[in-house]
Structure formats: C-alpha cells, structure tokens
Amino acid sequence: MTNRILALVKPLVLGICAVAIIGLAQSEARADEVFISGFTNGCYGAGCTPGSSASIPGLTYSNSTFSGTTANGFRGLGGNPNPGANVNNLGSFSLSTAPNTFNTTFTLLVTFTAPQGINGSNSATFTAAVTGTVRAADDGGVFIDFNNAPLLFTFNDTSCGATTVAGQQTTCGTGSFSFSINDLAIDPGQTASLTGQITGAQQTAVPEPATLLLLGTGLSGIAASVRRRRKAAKK
C-alpha cells in the first residue's frame, strides 16, 4: 500500500519541482530588466508650453525619442555619435556663432510610453518635467544646468501579455526605476545631444504563459496516470 501511494505521489512532486525551477530561472533572468521608451519636448522661459522644437536667439532645441531594455538595471540615454540624429537621446541643442547673452530657463518634458502603469498617471503614458538654467559661457558657448537629482518612478505594467515585439515583454510586472538628466555644454557653432540615464531598474516578472501551460499539462498528465493505476488495481 505504501509503495502504491509513493508511486502516485512521486510524479506529482517531480512535476511541481520542475515547474518551480523553470519559474525561478525565468524570474531571475528578467528580474532586473525593464523595457523603457518615450519621447521628449522642450521650451524656453517660465510658464512655456513644451513642443517638438523650441528656439531663442542663437539656440535651438530639437526633440527626440528613446527606447530599449536595461542591462543590469541601467540604460544610458544619449551618446549618439551623430547629435543631429535624435534617436535614443533626450534631444539636441544647436548653438549659433553669433554673440548672445543667455539668461533664461529651459523645460524638458519627458513622456514615458513604456512601462505603462506608472504610478501617478491616469493614462498609458506618464510625463515628467525637468527645468534647467541656460547660461552663457566665457568662450562664447552656452551651459545648461539641470536639476540632476534622480526621479524615482514605480509601475505596475500588465500590458505585456498583448505584446509580441521581442524584448518588450520584459516590461510586464511591478517594479521601479530612476531617471536623471546630465548638464550640457555647447561650443559656438556646434550641435550637442542632451543625455541622461535610467538607473536602479528592477521588476517582479509575472509567470510566462509557457510556464503556466507546462504546469497545467504536468498536472493533467499526473491525474491521467492516477486514473490508469486505479483501473488497473480494480482488475
């Protein structure tokens, strides 16, 4: 009798252990990675309305888009070798060679389109505004001094189940990340990218459909095995 019970229970235990190991492996592989995407707008002066481009005499801002998955919780936004090609940075500034005296502010509006479900947002997107001071440099250039303090965001993104784009499924789950902007110095007649970074990104991933399917299949198989053994015992 004891051997019969052990024979029935052993497959169940092995199946549960296998599912648990697979689930832990997937969670560990994805735990620190978050897919982040969005775009930027900007404007000069107090009370301004950010747009895709903004200008004051001698200095022009052009917006940008960014997207990508963090690696070990980090992703840099910027460093594009061609500053005029605004991809995966926070936009670019172009400075003329004409003498100018700058004494104004610049507001950068960052809109995150992923991850969705960022706390504090009533829609699928979330915006964050960061203000910097625009100052003239002694060499004829310009220096933009931003508030560099990291902004912490938390999220609960349940949208990834409908996503088939490779790499974006890692957004799914609850988590957090910090976003910060770097100061910028521009030489006369040059274009420079505005850069920043995502740090401390982490999430708790939800079970993959494949894992749930494996669990269901394993339990169904065990149940069928139990029924066959019972029929054999009655004979």
C-alpha positions in Angstrom: 0.0 0.0 0.0 2.8 2.4 0.9 4.7 1.7 -2.3 1.5 2.4 -4.3 1.0 5.8 -2.6 4.6 6.7 -3.2 4.3 5.7 -6.8 1.3 8.1 -7.2 2.8 11.0 -5.3 6.3 10.9 -6.8 5.3 12.2 -10.3 3.4 15.0 -8.7 6.3 16.1 -6.6 8.7 15.9 -9.5 6.4 17.9 -11.7 5.9 20.7 -9.2 9.7 20.9 -8.7 10.3 21.1 -12.4 7.8 23.9 -12.8 9.2 25.8 -9.8 12.8 25.6 -11.2 11.7 26.9 -14.6 9.7 29.7 -13.0 12.7 30.7 -10.8 15.0 30.7 -13.8 12.8 32.9 -15.8 12.2 35.3 -13.0 15.9 35.5 -12.2 16.8 36.2 -15.8 14.2 39.0 -16.1 14.1 40.4 -12.6 16.4 43.4 -13.2 15.4 44.3 -16.7 12.8 46.8 -17.8 11.8 47.9 -21.3 11.6 51.8 -21.4 10.5 54.0 -24.2 9.3 57.5 -24.7 9.9 60.9 -26.3 10.8 64.5 -25.3 9.6 68.0 -25.9 11.0 71.3 -24.7 10.6 75.1 -24.4 12.3 78.2 -23.1 11.1 80.6 -20.3 8.8 80.4 -17.3 5.3 79.1 -18.0 6.1 77.9 -21.5 4.5 75.1 -23.4 6.9 72.3 -24.5 6.9 71.4 -28.2 8.9 69.3 -30.6 11.2 72.2 -31.2 12.0 75.5 -29.4 14.2 78.5 -30.2 15.6 81.6 -28.7 18.1 83.9 -30.5 21.1 81.7 -31.1 19.9 78.5 -29.5 17.6 75.9 -30.9 16.3 72.7 -29.3 15.0 69.6 -31.3 13.2 66.7 -29.6 13.9 63.0 -29.7 12.7 59.5 -29.0 14.3 56.7 -27.0 13.6 53.0 -26.4 15.5 50.0 -25.1 15.8 47.4 -22.4 18.0 48.0 -19.4 21.1 45.8 -18.7 21.8 45.1 -15.0 19.3 47.8 -14.2 21.0 50.5 -16.3 20.4 52.2 -19.6 22.2 55.3 -21.0 20.1 57.8 -22.9 22.5 59.6 -25.3 26.0 59.3 -26.7 24.7 59.2 -30.2 27.7 59.7 -32.5 25.6 61.9 -34.7 24.0 64.5 -32.4 21.7 65.8 -35.2 20.2 62.3 -35.5 18.0 62.4 -32.4 17.4 58.7 -31.6 17.9 57.3 -28.1 18.8 60.6 -26.5 16.8 63.4 -24.9 17.1 65.8 -27.9 19.8 68.1 -29.1 20.7 71.8 -28.9 22.3 73.8 -31.8 24.2 77.0 -30.9 25.0 79.7 -33.5 28.3 81.6 -33.7 26.6 84.9 -33.1 27.4 86.6 -29.7 24.5 86.1 -27.3 23.8 86.7 -23.6 21.6 83.9 -22.3 19.6 84.4 -19.1 16.6 82.1 -19.2 15.3 78.6 -18.3 14.7 75.5 -20.3 12.0 73.0 -19.5 12.4 69.4 -20.8 9.2 67.3 -20.8 9.8 63.6 -20.9 6.9 61.3 -21.8 7.3 57.6 -21.0 5.2 55.3 -23.2 6.6 52.2 -21.6 6.5 50.8 -19.0 2.8 51.6 -18.7 1.0 51.8 -15.4 3.5 54.2 -13.8 2.0 55.3 -10.5 0.5 58.8 -10.6 -0.6 58.5 -14.2 -4.2 58.2 -15.2 -3.3 57.1 -18.7 -1.0 54.8 -20.5 1.7 57.4 -20.6 3.5 59.4 -17.9 5.2 62.8 -18.2 8.0 64.3 -16.1 9.2 67.9 -16.4 12.7 68.9 -15.5 13.9 72.5 -15.6 17.4 73.8 -16.3 19.1 77.2 -16.3 20.6 78.5 -19.6 23.8 80.5 -19.1 26.4 82.0 -21.4 30.0 80.7 -21.1 33.1 82.8 -21.3 34.2 81.2 -24.5 31.0 82.1 -26.4 29.4 78.8 -25.7 26.4 78.0 -23.5 25.9 75.9 -20.4 22.6 74.4 -19.4 22.5 73.5 -15.7 19.7 71.0 -14.9 18.4 69.6 -11.7 20.3 66.3 -11.7 18.5 64.7 -8.8 17.2 61.3 -9.9 13.4 61.0 -10.2 12.0 57.7 -8.9 9.2 56.0 -10.8 7.2 52.9 -9.7 5.0 51.0 -12.1 2.6 48.1 -12.4 2.5 47.2 -16.1 0.1 44.4 -17.1 0.1 45.2 -20.8 2.9 42.9 -21.9 0.6 39.9 -22.4 -0.6 41.5 -25.6 2.9 42.4 -26.8 4.8 40.3 -29.3 7.7 42.7 -30.0 10.9 41.0 -29.0 12.4 42.5 -25.8 9.3 44.4 -24.8 7.7 41.6 -22.8 10.2 42.3 -20.0 8.1 45.3 -19.1 5.4 43.1 -17.6 5.1 43.2 -13.8 5.6 45.6 -11.0 8.9 47.5 -10.5 10.7 50.8 -10.3 13.5 52.8 -12.0 15.2 56.2 -11.5 15.6 58.8 -14.3 18.1 61.7 -14.3 19.4 64.3 -16.8 23.0 65.4 -17.3 24.2 69.1 -17.6 25.2 70.2 -21.1 27.9 72.4 -22.5 27.8 73.5 -26.1 30.5 75.2 -28.2 29.7 78.0 -30.7 28.5 76.7 -34.0 28.0 73.1 -32.6 25.2 70.7 -32.0 25.2 68.6 -28.9 23.0 65.8 -27.6 21.2 66.1 -24.3 21.9 62.9 -22.3 20.6 61.1 -19.2 20.3 57.7 -17.7 18.0 55.1 -16.3 19.4 53.5 -13.1 18.2 51.0 -10.5 15.6 49.5 -12.8 14.0 46.4 -11.3 10.8 44.5 -11.6 9.0 41.4 -10.4 8.0 39.5 -13.5 4.7 37.6 -13.9 4.6 33.9 -14.9 5.1 33.3 -18.6 2.1 31.6 -20.4 4.5 28.8 -21.3 5.2 28.2 -17.6 1.5 28.1 -16.8 0.9 25.7 -19.7 3.7 23.4 -18.5 2.1 23.3 -15.0 -1.3 22.5 -16.4 0.0 19.9 -18.7 2.0 18.2 -16.0 -0.9 18.1 -13.5 -3.2 16.7 -16.2 -0.7 14.0 -17.0 -0.4 13.1 -13.4 -4.2 12.9 -13.0 -4.4 10.6 -16.0 -1.7 8.4 -14.6 -3.6 8.1 -11.3 -6.8 7.1 -13.1 -5.0 4.4 -15.0 -3.4 2.9 -11.9 -6.8 2.9 -10.2 -8.4 1.0 -13.1 -5.5 -1.5 -13.1 -5.9 -2.1 -9.4 -9.6 -2.9 -9.7 -8.9 -5.5 -12.3 
